[in-house]
Amino acid sequence: MELDHPSFGKVKSLGFPIFMSDSPARLQSLAPCKGQHSGQVLHDLLGYSEDAINQLTSDGVIA
């Protein structure tokens, strides 16, 4: 299937492997871009401070 990505334009992706006539599959969101949720994961799940995350970003460790 072809999707419109906000950063990359039209991209090809795999379709849905199962088809059901009474409840067709729908795409609810696109896959995240590389590094899109790095800050959130570091903060919410691993307890990093905002300053530490900003330092990692400025050092080029995370995108």
Z-matrix of the N, CA and C atoms (Angstrom, degrees):
N
C 1 1.440
C 2 1.524 1 108.78
N 3 1.295 2 117.08 1 152.21
C 4 1.460 3 122.21 2 -179.57
C 5 1.526 4 108.78 3 -106.19
N 6 1.343 5 116.32 4 132.37
C 7 1.459 6 121.70 5 -176.91
C 8 1.516 7 109.92 6 -122.79
N 9 1.323 8 116.50 7 152.78
C 10 1.460 9 121.99 8 173.85
C 11 1.521 10 108.54 9 -95.15
N 12 1.337 11 116.58 10 111.03
C 13 1.457 12 121.80 11 179.55
C 14 1.522 13 108.20 12 -96.54
N 15 1.344 14 118.34 13 136.16
C 16 1.465 15 119.48 14 -176.45
C 17 1.531 16 114.28 15 -64.16
N 18 1.328 17 118.20 16 -27.10
C 19 1.467 18 120.62 17 -179.18
C 20 1.523 19 113.71 18 -99.77
N 21 1.337 20 117.44 19 -30.59
C 22 1.459 21 121.33 20 -171.69
C 23 1.525 22 114.62 21 -113.15
N 24 1.323 23 118.05 22 0.91
C 25 1.459 24 120.57 23 -178.52
C 26 1.514 25 111.20 24 76.12
N 27 1.313 26 117.13 25 -143.96
C 28 1.462 27 121.01 26 -178.63
C 29 1.528 28 110.15 27 -76.33
N 30 1.335 29 116.22 28 127.65
C 31 1.468 30 122.16 29 177.68
C 32 1.517 31 109.01 30 -129.36
N 33 1.322 32 115.42 31 147.58
C 34 1.460 33 120.35 32 176.96
C 35 1.520 34 109.13 33 -92.38
N 36 1.322 35 115.53 34 139.71
C 37 1.454 36 122.05 35 -179.38
C 38 1.519 37 109.09 36 -139.93
N 39 1.316 38 114.96 37 160.49
C 40 1.459 39 118.72 38 175.15
C 41 1.520 40 109.39 39 -66.33
N 42 1.298 41 116.94 40 145.65
C 43 1.455 42 121.49 41 175.72
C 44 1.520 43 110.17 42 -82.38
N 45 1.287 44 116.29 43 -168.99
C 46 1.458 45 121.52 44 179.97
C 47 1.522 46 109.17 45 -86.14
N 48 1.336 47 118.58 46 134.46
C 49 1.465 48 121.29 47 -174.88
C 50 1.529 49 113.70 48 -76.31
N 51 1.323 50 117.73 49 -18.69
C 52 1.468 51 121.09 50 -177.02
C 53 1.529 52 108.30 51 -123.64
N 54 1.318 53 116.27 52 133.04
C 55 1.457 54 121.32 53 178.20
C 56 1.521 55 108.98 54 -115.94
N 57 1.328 56 117.00 55 127.09
C 58 1.458 57 122.86 56 178.57
C 59 1.520 58 107.41 57 -125.96
N 60 1.306 59 116.90 58 123.86
C 61 1.459 60 120.45 59 -174.12
C 62 1.526 61 112.88 60 -67.07
N 63 1.328 62 118.12 61 -33.32
C 64 1.464 63 119.85 62 -178.02
C 65 1.526 64 113.55 63 -84.56
N 66 1.302 65 117.92 64 -19.21
C 67 1.463 66 121.11 65 178.97
C 68 1.531 67 109.59 66 -143.69
N 69 1.331 68 116.81 67 77.81
C 70 1.467 69 119.98 68 -177.76
C 71 1.530 70 111.76 69 -64.80
N 72 1.316 71 115.66 70 147.02
C 73 1.466 72 121.64 71 179.14
C 74 1.524 73 109.67 72 -69.95
N 75 1.328 74 115.77 73 145.92
C 76 1.460 75 122.22 74 177.49
C 77 1.515 76 109.03 75 -132.16
N 78 1.299 77 116.75 76 142.49
C 79 1.456 78 121.75 77 175.62
C 80 1.527 79 107.82 78 -85.07
N 81 1.339 80 116.13 79 119.92
C 82 1.463 81 119.50 80 -177.94
C 83 1.519 82 112.82 81 -93.30
N 84 1.330 83 117.50 82 -29.81
C 85 1.459 84 120.58 83 177.50
C 86 1.517 85 109.86 84 -158.66
N 87 1.319 86 115.49 85 158.29
C 88 1.457 87 121.22 86 177.98
C 89 1.527 88 109.57 87 -82.13
N 90 1.305 89 116.68 88 159.36
C 91 1.457 90 121.12 89 174.61
C 92 1.525 91 109.03 90 -64.47
N 93 1.327 92 118.50 91 146.18
C 94 1.457 93 119.96 92 179.83
C 95 1.523 94 111.83 93 -69.42
N 96 1.322 95 115.32 94 153.16
C 97 1.462 96 120.79 95 174.38
C 98 1.524 97 109.02 96 -76.54
N 99 1.317 98 116.20 97 160.75
C 100 1.460 99 120.85 98 179.59
C 101 1.528 100 109.75 99 -58.04
N 102 1.321 101 115.95 100 125.47
C 103 1.459 102 121.59 101 178.04
C 104 1.511 103 115.24 102 81.01
N 105 1.314 104 118.57 103 0.86
C 106 1.461 105 121.58 104 -175.13
C 107 1.530 106 112.18 105 -60.21
N 108 1.320 107 117.94 106 -35.81
C 109 1.465 108 120.98 107 -176.86
C 110 1.526 109 113.16 108 -112.84
N 111 1.322 110 117.67 109 15.07
C 112 1.467 111 120.82 110 -177.13
C 113 1.527 112 112.03 111 -57.12
N 114 1.320 113 117.02 112 -50.08
C 115 1.461 114 120.78 113 -179.05
C 116 1.517 115 112.42 114 -60.47
N 117 1.309 116 116.23 115 -43.09
C 118 1.466 117 120.90 116 -179.85
C 119 1.526 118 111.16 117 -63.45
N 120 1.343 119 117.27 118 -43.75
C 121 1.462 120 121.16 119 179.12
C 122 1.525 121 110.66 120 -64.80
N 123 1.342 122 116.90 121 -45.64
C 124 1.456 123 120.12 122 179.93
C 125 1.531 124 111.95 123 -61.63
N 126 1.313 125 116.39 124 -38.44
C 127 1.465 126 120.28 125 -178.71
C 128 1.527 127 112.01 126 -78.73
N 129 1.326 128 116.45 127 -56.28
C 130 1.468 129 120.67 128 -171.89
C 131 1.523 130 113.63 129 -73.32
N 132 1.315 131 117.40 130 -40.08
C 133 1.462 132 120.08 131 -175.04
C 134 1.527 133 113.75 132 -95.90
N 135 1.333 134 116.54 133 -31.82
C 136 1.457 135 119.00 134 -174.79
C 137 1.526 136 113.71 135 -110.16
N 138 1.337 137 117.47 136 -5.12
C 139 1.455 138 121.38 137 173.46
C 140 1.517 139 116.32 138 77.27
N 141 1.348 140 118.38 139 17.70
C 142 1.462 141 120.27 140 177.63
C 143 1.530 142 109.77 141 -69.10
N 144 1.324 143 116.29 142 145.05
C 145 1.466 144 120.26 143 176.80
C 146 1.529 145 109.24 144 -78.05
N 147 1.322 146 115.87 145 162.67
C 148 1.462 147 120.97 146 178.05
C 149 1.534 148 110.12 147 -61.57
N 150 1.343 149 116.49 148 -38.69
C 151 1.474 150 119.84 149 178.96
C 152 1.524 151 111.07 150 -63.06
N 153 1.330 152 117.15 151 -42.09
C 154 1.466 153 120.80 152 179.44
C 155 1.526 154 110.81 153 -64.58
N 156 1.321 155 116.49 154 -40.46
C 157 1.469 156 120.90 155 179.28
C 158 1.524 157 109.88 156 -66.00
N 159 1.326 158 116.72 157 -42.83
C 160 1.468 159 120.32 158 177.92
C 161 1.524 160 111.04 159 -62.26
N 162 1.330 161 117.19 160 -37.95
C 163 1.469 162 120.83 161 178.34
C 164 1.523 163 110.48 162 -66.23
N 165 1.331 164 118.10 163 -42.45
C 166 1.459 165 121.62 164 177.50
C 167 1.539 166 110.94 165 -61.54
N 168 1.323 167 115.60 166 -39.18
C 169 1.455 168 120.02 167 178.72
C 170 1.533 169 110.90 168 -66.89
N 171 1.309 170 117.10 169 -46.33
C 172 1.473 171 119.86 170 -179.07
C 173 1.525 172 111.73 171 -67.73
N 174 1.334 173 117.77 172 -27.83
C 175 1.473 174 121.26 173 177.21
C 176 1.532 175 112.16 174 -80.93
N 177 1.325 176 116.46 175 -6.11
C 178 1.472 177 120.55 176 179.71
C 179 1.511 178 114.44 177 79.98
N 180 1.337 179 117.02 178 13.80
C 181 1.465 180 120.92 179 179.72
C 182 1.525 181 110.16 180 -73.58
N 183 1.325 182 117.14 181 -39.34
C 184 1.465 183 121.88 182 176.76
C 185 1.527 184 108.40 183 -124.23
N 186 1.331 185 114.61 184 158.88
C 187 1.460 186 119.67 185 -179.69
C 188 1.513 187 110.83 186 -91.04
